[in-house]
Amino acid sequence: MIDADDLGPADRAMLDLLHEGRVTAPYAADETDYSLQYTRDVLGRLVEHGHARKVYEGLYELVSDPRDGT
């Protein structure tokens, strides 16, 4: 798991989007103005640490938010 102190601006932006519902990397990239590859990397990192999960190829949802322990 990632600590809230370890989150960067992109992590926080992805978590904010995931709070709104499921996202794809292209949608998240458009909404945050980060590159598509960087968005995929950030989402992958959140999955790797158990804060998001891939529900289908390219579709992500929130599991827990390290900022508030949910």
All heavy atoms as TSV, in Angstrom:
chain	resi	resn	atom	element	x	y	z
A	1	MET	N	N	0.838	-1.192	0.000
A	1	MET	CA	C	0.000	0.000	0.000
A	1	MET	C	C	0.880	1.251	0.000
A	1	MET	O	O	1.963	1.260	0.548
A	1	MET	CB	C	-0.916	0.025	1.220
A	1	MET	CG	C	-1.931	-1.064	1.237
A	1	MET	SD	S	-3.345	-0.519	0.289
A	1	MET	CE	C	-4.529	-1.727	0.767
A	2	ILE	N	N	0.369	2.282	-0.591
A	2	ILE	CA	C	1.049	3.568	-0.653
A	2	ILE	C	C	0.543	4.437	0.500
A	2	ILE	O	O	-0.665	4.490	0.758
A	2	ILE	CB	C	0.748	4.287	-1.980
A	2	ILE	CG1	C	1.173	3.442	-3.178
A	2	ILE	CG2	C	1.424	5.646	-2.022
A	2	ILE	CD1	C	0.705	3.991	-4.509
A	3	ASP	N	N	1.431	5.118	1.181
A	3	ASP	CA	C	1.036	6.087	2.204
A	3	ASP	C	C	0.557	7.358	1.532
A	3	ASP	O	O	1.037	7.720	0.454
A	3	ASP	CB	C	2.214	6.448	3.097
A	3	ASP	CG	C	2.542	5.382	4.119
A	3	ASP	OD1	O	1.671	4.567	4.430
A	3	ASP	OD2	O	3.679	5.400	4.603
A	4	ALA	N	N	-0.309	8.083	2.201
A	4	ALA	CA	C	-0.791	9.360	1.677
A	4	ALA	C	C	0.373	10.314	1.433
A	4	ALA	O	O	0.353	11.103	0.485
A	4	ALA	CB	C	-1.807	9.979	2.622
A	5	ASP	N	N	1.407	10.231	2.265
A	5	ASP	CA	C	2.575	11.104	2.113
A	5	ASP	C	C	3.376	10.798	0.848
A	5	ASP	O	O	4.147	11.633	0.392
A	5	ASP	CB	C	3.506	10.980	3.322
A	5	ASP	CG	C	2.856	11.479	4.597
A	5	ASP	OD1	O	1.936	12.323	4.516
A	5	ASP	OD2	O	3.271	11.027	5.682
A	6	ASP	N	N	3.214	9.595	0.308
A	6	ASP	CA	C	3.962	9.176	-0.878
A	6	ASP	C	C	3.261	9.538	-2.191
A	6	ASP	O	O	3.800	9.290	-3.261
A	6	ASP	CB	C	4.200	7.668	-0.854
A	6	ASP	CG	C	5.079	7.233	0.293
A	6	ASP	OD1	O	5.939	8.033	0.716
A	6	ASP	OD2	O	4.903	6.100	0.773
A	7	LEU	N	N	2.059	10.089	-2.106
A	7	LEU	CA	C	1.287	10.404	-3.304
A	7	LEU	C	C	1.787	11.676	-3.965
A	7	LEU	O	O	2.023	12.682	-3.305
A	7	LEU	CB	C	-0.190	10.586	-2.948
A	7	LEU	CG	C	-0.913	9.373	-2.407
A	7	LEU	CD1	C	-2.300	9.779	-1.936
A	7	LEU	CD2	C	-0.992	8.274	-3.440
A	8	GLY	N	N	1.906	11.608	-5.273
A	8	GLY	CA	C	2.244	12.793	-6.057
A	8	GLY	C	C	0.976	13.416	-6.611
A	8	GLY	O	O	-0.128	12.869	-6.455
A	9	PRO	N	N	1.119	14.538	-7.293
A	9	PRO	CA	C	-0.055	15.202	-7.877
A	9	PRO	C	C	-0.843	14.307	-8.843
A	9	PRO	O	O	-2.077	14.338	-8.844
A	9	PRO	CB	C	0.541	16.402	-8.609
A	9	PRO	CG	C	1.848	16.649	-7.938
A	9	PRO	CD	C	2.344	15.303	-7.480
A	10	ALA	N	N	-0.156	13.516	-9.632
A	10	ALA	CA	C	-0.854	12.632	-10.582
A	10	ALA	C	C	-1.625	11.540	-9.845
A	10	ALA	O	O	-2.742	11.194	-10.230
A	10	ALA	CB	C	0.133	12.013	-11.565
A	11	ASP	N	N	-1.029	10.988	-8.773
A	11	ASP	CA	C	-1.733	9.979	-7.967
A	11	ASP	C	C	-3.021	10.571	-7.409
A	11	ASP	O	O	-4.083	9.945	-7.461
A	11	ASP	CB	C	-0.860	9.507	-6.798
A	11	ASP	CG	C	0.423	8.843	-7.234
A	11	ASP	OD1	O	0.366	7.958	-8.105
A	11	ASP	OD2	O	1.479	9.208	-6.696
A	12	ARG	N	N	-2.920	11.772	-6.888
A	12	ARG	CA	C	-4.091	12.435	-6.298
A	12	ARG	C	C	-5.162	12.717	-7.362
A	12	ARG	O	O	-6.352	12.521	-7.112
A	12	ARG	CB	C	-3.673	13.729	-5.611
A	12	ARG	CG	C	-2.816	13.481	-4.388
A	12	ARG	CD	C	-2.327	14.770	-3.729
A	12	ARG	NE	N	-1.374	14.495	-2.688
A	12	ARG	CZ	C	-1.674	14.047	-1.476
A	12	ARG	NH1	N	-2.938	13.825	-1.169
A	12	ARG	NH2	N	-0.730	13.818	-0.586
A	13	ALA	N	N	-4.734	13.118	-8.537
A	13	ALA	CA	C	-5.677	13.379	-9.623
A	13	ALA	C	C	-6.401	12.095	-10.035
A	13	ALA	O	O	-7.623	12.111	-10.248
A	13	ALA	CB	C	-4.956	13.991	-10.815
A	14	MET	N	N	-5.670	10.989	-10.131
A	14	MET	CA	C	-6.294	9.708	-10.503
A	14	MET	C	C	-7.263	9.252	-9.418
A	14	MET	O	O	-8.364	8.772	-9.719
A	14	MET	CB	C	-5.248	8.625	-10.739
A	14	MET	CG	C	-4.355	8.826	-11.925
A	14	MET	SD	S	-5.205	9.139	-13.454
A	14	MET	CE	C	-4.163	10.430	-14.079
A	15	LEU	N	N	-6.872	9.398	-8.166
A	15	LEU	CA	C	-7.758	9.009	-7.068
A	15	LEU	C	C	-9.028	9.851	-7.074
A	15	LEU	O	O	-10.124	9.328	-6.837
A	15	LEU	CB	C	-7.031	9.121	-5.730
A	15	LEU	CG	C	-5.958	8.057	-5.492
A	15	LEU	CD1	C	-5.089	8.438	-4.301
A	15	LEU	CD2	C	-6.576	6.680	-5.284
A	16	ASP	N	N	-8.908	11.135	-7.367
A	16	ASP	CA	C	-10.092	11.990	-7.458
A	16	ASP	C	C	-11.037	11.492	-8.549
A	16	ASP	O	O	-12.252	11.407	-8.333
A	16	ASP	CB	C	-9.699	13.441	-7.743
A	16	ASP	CG	C	-9.046	14.137	-6.557
A	16	ASP	OD1	O	-9.163	13.636	-5.411
A	16	ASP	OD2	O	-8.402	15.181	-6.781
A	17	LEU	N	N	-10.486	11.146	-9.702
A	17	LEU	CA	C	-11.323	10.620	-10.790
A	17	LEU	C	C	-11.952	9.290	-10.414
A	17	LEU	O	O	-13.128	9.051	-10.702
A	17	LEU	CB	C	-10.499	10.446	-12.069
A	17	LEU	CG	C	-10.177	11.703	-12.845
A	17	LEU	CD1	C	-9.270	11.365	-14.028
A	17	LEU	CD2	C	-11.445	12.377	-13.337
A	18	LEU	N	N	-11.183	8.430	-9.767
A	18	LEU	CA	C	-11.702	7.122	-9.380
A	18	LEU	C	C	-12.807	7.243	-8.333
A	18	LEU	O	O	-13.688	6.380	-8.262
A	18	LEU	CB	C	-10.564	6.229	-8.877
A	18	LEU	CG	C	-9.610	5.733	-9.961
A	18	LEU	CD1	C	-8.338	5.175	-9.345
A	18	LEU	CD2	C	-10.288	4.699	-10.845
A	19	HIS	N	N	-12.778	8.288	-7.539
A	19	HIS	CA	C	-13.869	8.527	-6.586
A	19	HIS	C	C	-15.180	8.798	-7.310
A	19	HIS	O	O	-16.249	8.507	-6.780
A	19	HIS	CB	C	-13.535	9.698	-5.653
A	19	HIS	CG	C	-12.918	9.277	-4.370
A	19	HIS	ND1	N	-13.630	8.718	-3.335
A	19	HIS	CD2	C	-11.634	9.327	-3.950
A	19	HIS	CE1	C	-12.823	8.453	-2.337
A	19	HIS	NE2	N	-11.594	8.805	-2.689
A	20	GLU	N	N	-15.089	9.336	-8.509
A	20	GLU	CA	C	-16.288	9.638	-9.295
A	20	GLU	C	C	-16.852	8.395	-9.971
A	20	GLU	O	O	-18.007	8.391	-10.383
A	20	GLU	CB	C	-15.966	10.698	-10.336
A	20	GLU	CG	C	-15.571	12.032	-9.752
A	20	GLU	CD	C	-15.120	13.026	-10.804
A	20	GLU	OE1	O	-15.363	12.788	-12.008
A	20	GLU	OE2	O	-14.527	14.042	-10.421
A	21	GLY	N	N	-16.040	7.363	-10.126
A	21	GLY	CA	C	-16.489	6.127	-10.766
A	21	GLY	C	C	-15.364	5.486	-11.551
A	21	GLY	O	O	-14.213	5.908	-11.482
A	22	ARG	N	N	-15.700	4.469	-12.309
A	22	ARG	CA	C	-14.702	3.758	-13.113
A	22	ARG	C	C	-14.156	4.661	-14.207
A	22	ARG	O	O	-14.876	5.517	-14.724
A	22	ARG	CB	C	-15.318	2.512	-13.736
A	22	ARG	CG	C	-15.684	1.469	-12.713
A	22	ARG	CD	C	-16.380	0.312	-13.368
A	22	ARG	NE	N	-16.589	-0.761	-12.410
A	22	ARG	CZ	C	-17.301	-1.842	-12.655
A	22	ARG	NH1	N	-17.873	-1.997	-13.841
A	22	ARG	NH2	N	-17.437	-2.762	-11.740
A	23	VAL	N	N	-12.878	4.438	-14.539
A	23	VAL	CA	C	-12.241	5.246	-15.580
A	23	VAL	C	C	-11.402	4.368	-16.496
A	23	VAL	O	O	-10.966	3.285	-16.104
A	23	VAL	CB	C	-11.337	6.359	-14.994
A	23	VAL	CG1	C	-12.130	7.311	-14.125
A	23	VAL	CG2	C	-10.160	5.793	-14.244
A	24	THR	N	N	-11.184	4.857	-17.696
A	24	THR	CA	C	-10.200	4.274	-18.600
A	24	THR	C	C	-9.004	5.222	-18.614
A	24	THR	O	O	-9.130	6.407	-18.284
A	24	THR	CB	C	-10.749	4.136	-20.026
A	24	THR	OG1	O	-11.041	5.443	-20.533
A	24	THR	CG2	C	-11.986	3.238	-20.067
A	25	ALA	N	N	-7.868	4.721	-19.018
A	25	ALA	CA	C	-6.674	5.559	-19.082
A	25	ALA	C	C	-6.847	6.728	-20.053
A	25	ALA	O	O	-6.470	7.851	-19.721
A	25	ALA	CB	C	-5.452	4.718	-19.430
A	26	PRO	N	N	-7.425	6.517	-21.243
A	26	PRO	CA	C	-7.608	7.662	-22.142
A	26	PRO	C	C	-8.509	8.751	-21.542
A	26	PRO	O	O	-8.236	9.935	-21.665
A	26	PRO	CB	C	-8.231	7.055	-23.394
A	26	PRO	CG	C	-7.765	5.643	-23.387
A	26	PRO	CD	C	-7.752	5.258	-21.932
A	27	TYR	N	N	-9.568	8.335	-20.876
A	27	TYR	CA	C	-10.450	9.313	-20.233
A	27	TYR	C	C	-9.690	10.065	-19.147
A	27	TYR	O	O	-9.765	11.296	-19.062
A	27	TYR	CB	C	-11.674	8.611	-19.641
A	27	TYR	CG	C	-12.531	9.535	-18.819
A	27	TYR	CD1	C	-13.392	10.438	-19.429
A	27	TYR	CD2	C	-12.470	9.522	-17.429
A	27	TYR	CE1	C	-14.176	11.308	-18.680
A	27	TYR	CE2	C	-13.241	10.383	-16.674
A	27	TYR	CZ	C	-14.095	11.266	-17.296
A	27	TYR	OH	O	-14.854	12.129	-16.558
A	28	ALA	N	N	-8.964	9.345	-18.302
A	28	ALA	CA	C	-8.211	9.979	-17.221
A	28	ALA	C	C	-7.158	10.929	-17.781
A	28	ALA	O	O	-6.949	12.019	-17.237
A	28	ALA	CB	C	-7.570	8.914	-16.333
A	29	ALA	N	N	-6.514	10.550	-18.852
A	29	ALA	CA	C	-5.513	11.425	-19.476
A	29	ALA	C	C	-6.159	12.710	-19.974
A	29	ALA	O	O	-5.627	13.800	-19.763
A	29	ALA	CB	C	-4.813	10.695	-20.619
A	30	ASP	N	N	-7.320	12.602	-20.612
A	30	ASP	CA	C	-8.032	13.787	-21.100
A	30	ASP	C	C	-8.460	14.698	-19.954
A	30	ASP	O	O	-8.362	15.918	-20.053
A	30	ASP	CB	C	-9.266	13.390	-21.909
A	30	ASP	CG	C	-8.938	12.841	-23.274
A	30	ASP	OD1	O	-7.781	13.007	-23.722
A	30	ASP	OD2	O	-9.832	12.243	-23.889
A	31	GLU	N	N	-8.918	14.103	-18.885
A	31	GLU	CA	C	-9.429	14.880	-17.752
A	31	GLU	C	C	-8.325	15.550	-16.942
A	31	GLU	O	O	-8.562	16.572	-16.305
A	31	GLU	CB	C	-10.272	13.989	-16.831
A	31	GLU	CG	C	-11.574	13.546	-17.443
A	31	GLU	CD	C	-12.531	14.703	-17.677
A	31	GLU	OE1	O	-12.784	15.472	-16.731
A	31	GLU	OE2	O	-13.013	14.849	-18.822
A	32	THR	N	N	-7.140	14.968	-16.936
A	32	THR	CA	C	-6.063	15.467	-16.078
A	32	THR	C	C	-4.960	16.182	-16.842
A	32	THR	O	O	-4.098	16.799	-16.225
A	32	THR	CB	C	-5.415	14.316	-15.286
A	32	THR	OG1	O	-4.854	13.374	-16.207
A	32	THR	CG2	C	-6.422	13.634	-14.372
A	33	ASP	N	N	-4.954	16.075	-18.146
A	33	ASP	CA	C	-3.906	16.662	-18.992
A	33	ASP	C	C	-2.536	16.013	-18.797
A	33	ASP	O	O	-1.523	16.591	-19.166
A	33	ASP	CB	C	-3.795	18.182	-18.802
A	33	ASP	CG	C	-5.015	18.902	-19.354
A	33	ASP	OD1	O	-5.580	18.420	-20.357
A	33	ASP	OD2	O	-5.400	19.939	-18.786
A	34	TYR	N	N	-2.492	14.821	-18.205
A	34	TYR	CA	C	-1.257	14.036	-18.191
A	34	TYR	C	C	-1.240	13.201	-19.464
A	34	TYR	O	O	-2.288	12.911	-20.046
A	34	TYR	CB	C	-1.195	13.107	-16.967
A	34	TYR	CG	C	-0.983	13.829	-15.667
A	34	TYR	CD1	C	-2.000	13.974	-14.737
A	34	TYR	CD2	C	0.261	14.384	-15.346
A	34	TYR	CE1	C	-1.802	14.644	-13.544
A	34	TYR	CE2	C	0.475	15.053	-14.163
A	34	TYR	CZ	C	-0.566	15.180	-13.265
A	34	TYR	OH	O	-0.354	15.844	-12.084
A	35	SER	N	N	-0.057	12.790	-19.897
A	35	SER	CA	C	0.024	11.965	-21.099
A	35	SER	C	C	-0.651	10.615	-20.858
A	35	SER	O	O	-0.771	10.161	-19.715
A	35	SER	CB	C	1.482	11.747	-21.509
A	35	SER	OG	O	2.111	10.854	-20.614
A	36	LEU	N	N	-1.067	10.001	-21.936
A	36	LEU	CA	C	-1.717	8.701	-21.834
A	36	LEU	C	C	-0.786	7.677	-21.196
A	36	LEU	O	O	-1.204	6.922	-20.309
A	36	LEU	CB	C	-2.176	8.227	-23.214
A	36	LEU	CG	C	-2.870	6.873	-23.265
A	36	LEU	CD1	C	-4.073	6.824	-22.343
A	36	LEU	CD2	C	-3.270	6.558	-24.703
A	37	GLN	N	N	0.475	7.642	-21.604
A	37	GLN	CA	C	1.409	6.668	-21.033
A	37	GLN	C	C	1.621	6.914	-19.539
A	37	GLN	O	O	1.637	5.985	-18.747
A	37	GLN	CB	C	2.749	6.692	-21.761
A	37	GLN	CG	C	3.714	5.619	-21.271
A	37	GLN	CD	C	3.126	4.217	-21.398
A	37	GLN	OE1	O	2.692	3.815	-22.472
A	37	GLN	NE2	N	3.091	3.476	-20.308
A	38	TYR	N	N	1.766	8.174	-19.148
A	38	TYR	CA	C	1.973	8.484	-17.737
A	38	TYR	C	C	0.734	8.115	-16.927
A	38	TYR	O	O	0.828	7.569	-15.830
A	38	TYR	CB	C	2.325	9.960	-17.551
A	38	TYR	CG	C	2.725	10.301	-16.141
A	38	TYR	CD1	C	3.828	9.702	-15.554
A	38	TYR	CD2	C	1.998	11.218	-15.397
A	38	TYR	CE1	C	4.196	10.007	-14.250
A	38	TYR	CE2	C	2.365	11.529	-14.094
A	38	TYR	CZ	C	3.461	10.923	-13.534
A	38	TYR	OH	O	3.829	11.220	-12.254
A	39	THR	N	N	-0.440	8.373	-17.486
A	39	THR	CA	C	-1.694	7.997	-16.832
A	39	THR	C	C	-1.757	6.490	-16.628
A	39	THR	O	O	-2.121	6.017	-15.554
A	39	THR	CB	C	-2.894	8.481	-17.673
A	39	THR	OG1	O	-2.820	9.899	-17.777
A	39	THR	CG2	C	-4.201	8.075	-17.057
A	40	ARG	N	N	-1.388	5.736	-17.653
A	40	ARG	CA	C	-1.365	4.269	-17.518
A	40	ARG	C	C	-0.393	3.832	-16.429
A	40	ARG	O	O	-0.682	2.914	-15.662
A	40	ARG	CB	C	-0.980	3.623	-18.840
A	40	ARG	CG	C	-2.078	3.628	-19.856
A	40	ARG	CD	C	-1.688	2.851	-21.114
A	40	ARG	NE	N	-2.797	2.800	-22.032
A	40	ARG	CZ	C	-2.743	3.161	-23.297
A	40	ARG	NH1	N	-1.613	3.595	-23.816
A	40	ARG	NH2	N	-3.811	3.078	-24.060
A	41	ASP	N	N	0.756	4.487	-16.368
A	41	ASP	CA	C	1.745	4.161	-15.338
A	41	ASP	C	C	1.198	4.426	-13.939
A	41	ASP	O	O	1.370	3.615	-13.030
A	41	ASP	CB	C	3.035	4.960	-15.539
A	41	ASP	CG	C	3.795	4.580	-16.791
A	41	ASP	OD1	O	3.504	3.505	-17.380
A	41	ASP	OD2	O	4.674	5.363	-17.201
A	42	VAL	N	N	0.552	5.558	-13.765
A	42	VAL	CA	C	0.002	5.909	-12.453
A	42	VAL	C	C	-1.109	4.936	-12.068
A	42	VAL	O	O	-1.149	4.441	-10.938
A	42	VAL	CB	C	-0.516	7.366	-12.444
A	42	VAL	CG1	C	-1.264	7.672	-11.153
A	42	VAL	CG2	C	0.642	8.338	-12.625
A	43	LEU	N	N	-2.014	4.648	-12.987
A	43	LEU	CA	C	-3.080	3.686	-12.692
A	43	LEU	C	C	-2.493	2.312	-12.379
A	43	LEU	O	O	-2.949	1.636	-11.455
A	43	LEU	CB	C	-4.065	3.608	-13.861
A	43	LEU	CG	C	-4.971	4.823	-14.022
A	43	LEU	CD1	C	-5.691	4.772	-15.373
A	43	LEU	CD2	C	-5.967	4.928	-12.887
A	44	GLY	N	N	-1.473	1.911	-13.116
A	44	GLY	CA	C	-0.814	0.635	-12.846
A	44	GLY	C	C	-0.187	0.594	-11.466
A	44	GLY	O	O	-0.242	-0.423	-10.772
A	45	ARG	N	N	0.401	1.708	-11.065
A	45	ARG	CA	C	0.995	1.796	-9.723
A	45	ARG	C	C	-0.086	1.683	-8.654
A	45	ARG	O	O	0.096	1.007	-7.636
A	45	ARG	CB	C	1.751	3.113	-9.591
A	45	ARG	CG	C	2.397	3.324	-8.243
A	45	ARG	CD	C	3.265	4.587	-8.253
A	45	ARG	NE	N	3.824	4.816	-6.943
A	45	ARG	CZ	C	3.569	5.870	-6.194
A	45	ARG	NH1	N	2.763	6.813	-6.640
A	45	ARG	NH2	N	4.130	6.012	-5.014
A	46	LEU	N	N	-1.228	2.339	-8.873
A	46	LEU	CA	C	-2.328	2.239	-7.908
A	46	LEU	C	C	-2.863	0.808	-7.829
A	46	LEU	O	O	-3.201	0.332	-6.742
A	46	LEU	CB	C	-3.446	3.220	-8.275
A	46	LEU	CG	C	-3.104	4.703	-8.100
A	46	LEU	CD1	C	-4.220	5.570	-8.670
A	46	LEU	CD2	C	-2.832	5.048	-6.649
A	47	VAL	N	N	-2.915	0.120	-8.958
A	47	VAL	CA	C	-3.328	-1.290	-8.967
A	47	VAL	C	C	-2.300	-2.138	-8.227
A	47	VAL	O	O	-2.654	-2.966	-7.381
A	47	VAL	CB	C	-3.524	-1.805	-10.415
A	47	VAL	CG1	C	-3.657	-3.319	-10.436
A	47	VAL	CG2	C	-4.725	-1.136	-11.059
A	48	GLU	N	N	-1.041	-1.931	-8.529
A	48	GLU	CA	C	0.050	-2.690	-7.907
A	48	GLU	C	C	0.012	-2.594	-6.385
A	48	GLU	O	O	0.311	-3.561	-5.687
A	48	GLU	CB	C	1.381	-2.167	-8.432
A	48	GLU	CG	C	2.595	-2.851	-7.880
A	48	GLU	CD	C	3.876	-2.237	-8.418
A	48	GLU	OE1	O	3.888	-1.738	-9.563
A	48	GLU	OE2	O	4.868	-2.245	-7.673
A	49	HIS	N	N	-0.376	-1.445	-5.874
A	49	HIS	CA	C	-0.393	-1.227	-4.432
A	49	HIS	C	C	-1.767	-1.447	-3.806
A	49	HIS	O	O	-1.969	-1.154	-2.631
A	49	HIS	CB	C	0.135	0.169	-4.110
A	49	HIS	CG	C	1.597	0.297	-4.370
A	49	HIS	ND1	N	2.552	-0.145	-3.482
A	49	HIS	CD2	C	2.271	0.773	-5.441
A	49	HIS	CE1	C	3.756	0.080	-3.983
A	49	HIS	NE2	N	3.610	0.630	-5.179
A	50	GLY	N	N	-2.717	-1.958	-4.580
A	50	GLY	CA	C	-4.015	-2.339	-4.034
A	50	GLY	C	C	-5.018	-1.221	-3.839
A	50	GLY	O	O	-6.030	-1.417	-3.177
A	51	HIS	N	N	-4.775	-0.062	-4.412
A	51	HIS	CA	C	-5.712	1.049	-4.255
A	51	HIS	C	C	-6.726	1.119	-5.384
A	51	HIS	O	O	-7.761	1.780	-5.252
A	51	HIS	CB	C	-4.955	2.375	-4.146
A	51	HIS	CG	C	-4.098	2.426	-2.930
A	51	HIS	ND1	N	-4.607	2.404	-1.657
A	51	HIS	CD2	C	-2.751	2.449	-2.786
A	51	HIS	CE1	C	-3.616	2.432	-0.781
A	51	HIS	NE2	N	-2.481	2.450	-1.449
A	52	ALA	N	N	-6.445	0.474	-6.488
A	52	ALA	CA	C	-7.368	0.387	-7.619
A	52	ALA	C	C	-7.305	-1.032	-8.148
A	52	ALA	O	O	-6.391	-1.785	-7.815
A	52	ALA	CB	C	-6.988	1.385	-8.710
A	53	ARG	N	N	-8.287	-1.372	-8.943
A	53	ARG	CA	C	-8.232	-2.678	-9.600
A	53	ARG	C	C	-8.711	-2.537	-11.027
A	53	ARG	O	O	-9.509	-1.657	-11.343
A	53	ARG	CB	C	-9.022	-3.738	-8.848
A	53	ARG	CG	C	-10.505	-3.645	-8.974
A	53	ARG	CD	C	-11.193	-4.767	-8.185
A	53	ARG	NE	N	-12.625	-4.665	-8.363
A	53	ARG	CZ	C	-13.361	-5.566	-8.984
A	53	ARG	NH1	N	-12.807	-6.661	-9.451
A	53	ARG	NH2	N	-14.650	-5.392	-9.119
A	54	LYS	N	N	-8.171	-3.403	-11.845
A	54	LYS	CA	C	-8.569	-3.433	-13.255
A	54	LYS	C	C	-9.751	-4.380	-13.348
A	54	LYS	O	O	-9.616	-5.576	-13.118
A	54	LYS	CB	C	-7.401	-3.913	-14.108
A	54	LYS	CG	C	-7.600	-3.721	-15.576
A	54	LYS	CD	C	-6.454	-4.279	-16.390
A	54	LYS	CE	C	-5.346	-3.272	-16.515
A	54	LYS	NZ	N	-4.366	-3.678	-17.547
A	55	VAL	N	N	-10.925	-3.849	-13.649
A	55	VAL	CA	C	-12.128	-4.680	-13.726
A	55	VAL	C	C	-12.301	-5.312	-15.096
A	55	VAL	O	O	-13.005	-6.310	-15.229
A	55	VAL	CB	C	-13.401	-3.901	-13.340
A	55	VAL	CG1	C	-13.371	-3.542	-11.876
A	55	VAL	CG2	C	-13.592	-2.669	-14.189
A	56	TYR	N	N	-11.666	-4.722	-16.078
A	56	TYR	CA	C	-11.680	-5.235	-17.442
A	56	TYR	C	C	-10.494	-4.596	-18.135
A	56	TYR	O	O	-9.964	-3.592	-17.643
A	56	TYR	CB	C	-13.001	-4.876	-18.144
A	56	TYR	CG	C	-13.206	-5.593	-19.446
A	56	TYR	CD1	C	-13.549	-6.946	-19.466
A	56	TYR	CD2	C	-13.050	-4.934	-20.658
A	56	TYR	CE1	C	-13.725	-7.612	-20.671
A	56	TYR	CE2	C	-13.229	-5.599	-21.857
A	56	TYR	CZ	C	-13.569	-6.932	-21.860
A	56	TYR	OH	O	-13.745	-7.593	-23.042
A	57	GLU	N	N	-10.077	-5.115	-19.238
A	57	GLU	CA	C	-8.922	-4.553	-19.941
A	57	GLU	C	C	-9.102	-3.053	-20.147
A	57	GLU	O	O	-9.998	-2.621	-20.871
A	57	GLU	CB	C	-8.723	-5.260	-21.275
A	57	GLU	CG	C	-7.423	-4.903	-21.951
A	57	GLU	CD	C	-6.195	-5.294	-21.151
A	57	GLU	OE1	O	-6.197	-6.371	-20.531
A	57	GLU	OE2	O	-5.240	-4.505	-21.129
A	58	GLY	N	N	-8.293	-2.264	-19.462
A	58	GLY	CA	C	-8.319	-0.821	-19.621
A	58	GLY	C	C	-9.336	-0.082	-18.774
A	58	GLY	O	O	-9.456	1.135	-18.882
A	59	LEU	N	N	-10.077	-0.776	-17.927
A	59	LEU	CA	C	-11.104	-0.148	-17.088
A	59	LEU	C	C	-10.729	-0.329	-15.619
A	59	LEU	O	O	-10.505	-1.455	-15.169
A	59	LEU	CB	C	-12.467	-0.768	-17.368
A	59	LEU	CG	C	-13.656	-0.165	-16.638
A	59	LEU	CD1	C	-13.856	1.291	-17.054
A	59	LEU	CD2	C	-14.911	-0.977	-16.921
A	60	TYR	N	N	-10.668	0.771	-14.882
A	60	TYR	CA	C	-10.190	0.766	-13.501
A	60	TYR	C	C	-11.254	1.292	-12.554
A	60	TYR	O	O	-12.053	2.152	-12.923
A	60	TYR	CB	C	-8.950	1.666	-13.369
A	60	TYR	CG	C	-7.801	1.234	-14.224
A	60	TYR	CD1	C	-7.708	1.640	-15.556
A	60	TYR	CD2	C	-6.797	0.416	-13.721
A	60	TYR	CE1	C	-6.645	1.237	-16.353
A	60	TYR	CE2	C	-5.739	0.010	-14.506
A	60	TYR	CZ	C	-5.675	0.432	-15.822
A	60	TYR	OH	O	-4.629	0.028	-16.603
A	61	GLU	N	N	-11.229	0.758	-11.311
A	61	GLU	CA	C	-12.102	1.279	-10.272
A	61	GLU	C	C	-11.337	1.376	-8.962
A	61	GLU	O	O	-10.333	0.688	-8.758
A	61	GLU	CB	C	-13.361	0.440	-10.109
A	61	GLU	CG	C	-13.152	-0.905	-9.471
A	61	GLU	CD	C	-14.440	-1.709	-9.339
A	61	GLU	OE1	O	-15.502	-1.273	-9.814
A	61	GLU	OE2	O	-14.369	-2.804	-8.748
A	62	LEU	N	N	-11.839	2.218	-8.078
A	62	LEU	CA	C	-11.204	2.462	-6.794
A	62	LEU	C	C	-11.465	1.294	-5.843
A	62	LEU	O	O	-12.576	0.781	-5.769
A	62	LEU	CB	C	-11.766	3.753	-6.185
A	62	LEU	CG	C	-11.158	4.219	-4.878
A	62	LEU	CD1	C	-9.705	4.628	-5.080
A	62	LEU	CD2	C	-11.962	5.389	-4.307
A	63	VAL	N	N	-10.414	0.893	-5.124
A	63	VAL	CA	C	-10.533	-0.110	-4.068
A	63	VAL	C	C	-10.412	0.577	-2.719
A	63	VAL	O	O	-11.230	0.385	-1.829
A	63	VAL	CB	C	-9.466	-1.220	-4.220
A	63	VAL	CG1	C	-9.480	-2.152	-3.034
A	63	VAL	CG2	C	-9.667	-1.978	-5.515
A	64	SER	N	N	-9.368	1.376	-2.550
A	64	SER	CA	C	-9.163	2.120	-1.312
A	64	SER	C	C	-8.378	3.392	-1.615
A	64	SER	O	O	-7.589	3.428	-2.544
A	64	SER	CB	C	-8.404	1.275	-0.293
A	64	SER	OG	O	-7.077	1.051	-0.717
A	65	ASP	N	N	-8.626	4.410	-0.810
A	65	ASP	CA	C	-7.943	5.680	-1.004
A	65	ASP	C	C	-6.989	5.887	0.169
A	65	ASP	O	O	-7.450	6.003	1.308
A	65	ASP	CB	C	-8.952	6.814	-1.079
A	65	ASP	CG	C	-8.333	8.136	-1.492
A	65	ASP	OD1	O	-7.139	8.356	-1.221
A	65	ASP	OD2	O	-9.059	8.947	-2.082
A	66	PRO	N	N	-5.688	5.934	-0.093
A	66	PRO	CA	C	-4.724	6.088	1.004
A	66	PRO	C	C	-4.846	7.440	1.711
A	66	PRO	O	O	-4.328	7.600	2.804
A	66	PRO	CB	C	-3.374	5.943	0.320
A	66	PRO	CG	C	-3.600	6.278	-1.107
A	66	PRO	CD	C	-5.034	5.862	-1.388
A	67	ARG	N	N	-5.545	8.376	1.110
A	67	ARG	CA	C	-5.698	9.694	1.740
A	67	ARG	C	C	-6.680	9.658	2.899
A	67	ARG	O	O	-6.603	10.461	3.800
A	67	ARG	CB	C	-6.181	10.721	0.718
A	67	ARG	CG	C	-5.194	10.913	-0.432
A	67	ARG	CD	C	-5.728	11.809	-1.479
A	67	ARG	NE	N	-6.922	11.202	-2.112
A	67	ARG	CZ	C	-7.580	11.743	-3.115
A	67	ARG	NH1	N	-7.203	12.902	-3.608
A	67	ARG	NH2	N	-8.629	11.133	-3.630
A	68	ASP	N	N	-7.636	8.720	2.849
A	68	ASP	CA	C	-8.630	8.684	3.910
A	68	ASP	C	C	-8.872	7.289	4.478
A	68	ASP	O	O	-9.791	7.101	5.259
A	68	ASP	CB	C	-9.953	9.295	3.442
A	68	ASP	CG	C	-10.568	8.568	2.263
A	68	ASP	OD1	O	-10.193	7.416	1.990
A	68	ASP	OD2	O	-11.429	9.155	1.617
A	69	GLY	N	N	-8.100	6.332	4.042
A	69	GLY	CA	C	-8.217	4.988	4.581
A	69	GLY	C	C	-9.400	4.196	4.093
A	69	GLY	O	O	-9.709	3.152	4.635
A	70	THR	N	N	-10.106	4.647	3.026
A	70	THR	CA	C	-11.268	3.901	2.527
A	70	THR	C	C	-10.863	2.916	1.459
A	70	THR	O	O	-9.834	3.023	0.862
A	70	THR	CB	C	-12.340	4.836	1.936
A	70	THR	OG1	O	-11.784	5.544	0.831
A	70	THR	CG2	C	-12.866	5.773	2.993
